[in-house]
Amino acid sequence: MESKSGDQQLAMLHILYGACSAALNAFRAADNPVDEELVRDLEMMVTRTQGEIEKLAAHLARVAA
């Protein structure tokens, strides 16, 4: 059961990563002044989410082995 739950968590992290990345790309492409704090928060979220994806993926690989 842990694998199914882990796979769901991994999928949610991928969705979060994609949403934050897309928002950052849109803000940058628009070349429109955006709240700098929001951009920093999104950048931190992208970085943190990527780290969480890597940790969870490694954990799931160990469990599956």
Long-range contacts (C-beta under 8 A, 24 or more apart in sequence): 2-63, 3-60, 3-63, 3-64, 6-56, 6-59, 6-60, 6-63, 7-60, 9-56, 10-53, 10-56, 10-57, 10-60, 13-49, 13-52, 13-53, 13-56, 14-53, 16-45, 16-49, 17-46, 17-49, 17-50, 17-53, 20-45, 20-46, 20-49, 21-46
